[in-house]
């Protein structure tokens, strides 16, 4: 696809009396309505794609395996997006169903559902708040200067050409420590962690026993890495551009962060279909309760009413990724970002 990198807009004067709920009230009421048929048919579609992907991995000649790894990883991303709706309670009105289905869908990805859910809710509450947002927080020069040589190397690579591994580090660092939570949250997180550990302890040895080490790599590791390619890419592009600021808590504005700090990026249509429009991200940040199948109509309403607040839409391409990974290194309040070598 052709690149469409936005030109920097002049600083936007935010009405400090404007609240996110005022923006949400302008959305059509129907975008919040859940549709059971659309929700369950989406699940069937994604499960079918995953099954077809694994059949392809099992029977395809070796030269076609990269295609099926990528296809299966993309289909697994679609399952994650459904679990994501479960976490936001936008799949069903039944929270027991949301919790159970969300946990089941994340088991093959070894993602503790409740740990992810609570961390993700924190991201929504503090989007692009410097030092507090936990999704893909900007790296400050002060923090970078205190890093060991090894961690400096890791940070340079993860914010450079190896961005596609970023979500693996985030998964390992944030989602297996129940000590960060208290009360009922801690109990739920413990359950989610024990569930994925139990799944891994049973499933991985069986997979290796029946298919060997290469089978483990072929059927799980490589599709999982392709899934993380999309997780890292989506998460990075959602809120990172050379001219999108992160703000300290005293200067942070919720309307600016959710409207101007969220990026609508157009991907190839097959990606958007398989990943259930997770790229239509602005309405999702206005209200996570909007089901995925209503995001496009909600986005159209936002464009009609709040166009001046929106960051210019862009198209996914390698040039777009180079623009981000070559420039969005260390956060500077004046320049927004400076490169590592600066």
N, C-alpha and C positions, 0 to 999 in steps of 0.2 A: 504494500500500500504506500501511497505517497505520504510524505511527512507534512504535517501542518503544525509547526512549532509556533506557539502563540508569541506575539509581540507584547512586551511588558506594558501593562496599562498604567496610567497615572494613579497615584495613591488615591484610594477610595475613602471618602469621608463617611464614616459609619455613624448613623444616628444612634447615640448611646441609649436612647429610650426604646429602640427596636429590640424585641426579644424573639428568640427562635419560635416560640409558640405563635407569635404574630405572623411569621412566615408560613408556619404549618397550617394555620387557619385558612390560607389562600388556596390550599390544595383541594381538589374535588373530593368530596367524602367517599366516593366509590373506590378510590385508590387504597383505602384502608380495609376494604372488604375482602375477607378470605374466601377462596373458591376451592372446595375440597377436591373437585374433579381435576382442576389444574394442578393442585399440589401433588396429588397421588399419581397423576399421569406423568408429571415431571419425574417423580421417583422411578416409575417403571421405565421411562425413557433412559435415564441415567444408568440404572441397573442393566438394561439391555445393552447399552454401549460398553459398559465394563465387561460384561460376559463375552460380547463379540470380540472385544480387545484381547481378552485372555485366550479365547479360542484361536485368534490369529497368532498370538505368541506361541501357542502350543503346536500349531501345524505349519506355520509359514516357514519358507526357506530363510536361511540366515540373512540374506541381503535385504529382506523385508522386515526384519525384526525391529530396526530403529523406527520405522513407521508405526508399527503396532505398539511399541513402548510409548511413543509420544501420544498416540491415539488413546491408549489406556490411561496414561497419566492425566490427559485432559478430561477423560470421562470420570476419573476419580476426583478431579477438581470439581466436577459437577455434583458429585455426591457430597463433597465438602460444603458446597454452596447450599444444598438442601439442609444439611446439618446446621449451617450458619443461620438459615431461616428458623430452624427449630430453636436455636439458642436465643434468637430475638423474639420468640413466641409468635412468629408470623407464618409458621406452617399450619398450626392448628390452634384452636381455642382451648384444647385440652393440654395442660402443662405436663401431665404424666406422659402423654404421647410424645410431646416435644422432647422431653428429657430422654425417654427410652429410645426413640428413633434416632435422635442426635447422637447418643452414645454408641448405638449399634453401627451407624454409618461411619463413625470415626475410628472404630476398632481396627480395621485393616490398615489405617494410616498411623496407628499407635498414637493417637491424639486423645488425651484425657478431656472429655467433653466439658465438664464443669470448670476445670482449670482454664481451658480456652475461653469459655463463655464469660467468666468473670473478668479475665484480662481484656477481652474484646470490649466488654461494656465500659471498662476504664478508658480504652482508646476513644470510644464514642463520646464520652463525657469530657475528655481533655484533648480533642483533636488539635494537633499542631501547637500544643502548649509545650514550650521548650523545657526539657528536663523532666517532663511529667508524662507526656504521650508515650505509650509503650509499644506502638506498632512498628514504626521505623523512625525513631527519634533522631533529630539532627545531632551531629557530632560536633561538640564545641572544641575550639583550639585548646582551651584550658584542660579539658578532659584528655584530649589526645596527647598533650605534652606530658601528662603524668603516666601514660601507658608505657609498659615495657617495650623493648624493641620488637619482641614477638607479637604483642598485641597491636602495636602500630602496623606491623606487616599485615595482620589479620584484618584490621579495620580498612587499610588501603585496598586490599583485595575484595572484601565484601562490598565496599562502596565503589568498586571499580568493575573490572571485567568478570568477577565472580559474584556479582550481585545475586545471581540465580541460586546461590547457596544460602542466602541471608535468612530465609525462613526456617532453615534447618537449625541454625544457631538459636533463633528465637524460640523455636519449639523445644529445644533441649534446655535452654536457660530458664524459661518462664513457666513451664507447664508440669513440672514434676516435683514442685516444692510446696507441700500443703501448709508449711509453717507460715507462709505469707497470709493465710486466711484464718478466720476465727469463727467459732460457733457452727451454725448449720452449713455455712459455706465450706468450712474446713472438712466437715464430714462428707459433703458431696464431692469435694475435690479428691479426698482420699479414695472414695468409692471409684471415681473415674480413673484414677491412677492405678489402683489395684486391678480394675477391669482390663485395662490395656496391657498391663504386665501379665496377667493370667492368659490373655489372648496370645501374646507373644510367646510365652513359655510353652503353650500347647501347639500353636500353629507353626511357628518357625521350625522346631525339630521335626514335625511331621512333614513339612514341605521339603526339608533337607533330606529326610529319610527316603522319601519317595522320588525325589527329582535330583538329589545331589546338590553340592554347593553351587554349581552352575545354574541349576534350576531355581535355587533361592535367589541368585542374582538376576536371573532372567525374568522370573515371575513376580518378584517383589521389589528388589532394590532398584532396578532401572525404571519401572513405571513409577515408583515412589519418588525418584529423583526428578522425573518429568513432571509429576504433580507439584513438587516444590519449585520447579522452574516457574510455573504459573502462579503459585502462591507468592513467591518473591517478587515476580514482575508486577502482578496486580497490586500488591501492597505498596511497592515502591512508587509506582506511577500514580496511585490514588491521591497522594498528598505531597509529591516531590517534583518540583520544577525549579529551575534556576531563579525564578522571580516569585516563588511562593514563600512567604515568610513564616517562620515559627516565631511565636511571641512568648515572652515571659509572662508569668501569671498576672502581674499587675497591668500589663498592656493587652492581655488577651481578650478578644471579643467573640462570643459564641456564634453570632451571625456571620461575621467575617470568616471564622474558622471553618464553618460547615458549608457555606456557600462558595466563598472565594478560595478556600483552602482545599477543596475537594475537586479532583480533576475528572472530567468526562473524556475518556479516551476510547476511540472507535477501534475495535479489533476486527480481524477477518470474521465474516458473519458466522462461519462454522464454529469458531471459538466462542462467540457470544451465545450461540444456540446451546452448545454443549456445557457452557459454564453459566447458563441462566442469567445473562445480562448483569453479572456482577460488576461489569465496567460502567453501568449506568449508576454512578456512585453518589451523585449529589443528593437525589431524593432519599437514598438510603441513610445518608448522614443527617438529613433533616428529621427523619423519623424511621428508625430501624424496624418499626412495626409494619411498614409497607411490604407486602409479599413481593417476591422477585417479579412475578408476572404483571405487576402493576407499576413497575419502576419507570417504564418508558412513558406511559401516560402522565405520571407524576412529573417526570422530567420536562415534558412538553409544557405543562402548566407553570413550572418554575421558570422556564425560558420566557414565557409570555409575561410573567409578573415581576421577575427579578433579574432580567438579563444583565443589567449593569453591574450586578454583584458577582456574576459568574466568571470563572476563569475560562479563557477561550478553549474550545474543544480542540483535541489533537488526534492524530491517527497513529496507531502503533506501527513502528518500523525500527530498523536497526539504527537509523539516523537519530530517531527520538531517544533511544536508549543511550547512544553515545553522548547526546546532549546532556543527559542526566548524569551518567557515570563519569563523564569527563569534567563536569563542573560542580556537581553537588557533593562536595567533600566536607569541608569544615564550615560550620555555620558562623556567619558574621552579621551582626545586627544591621550594619550600614550597607554592606555589599550583598547581604543575604547569604551568599556562599563564596568561599575562596577555595582554591585548589590546594591539595596537600603540599605541593612544592612552593606555595606562596606563604 
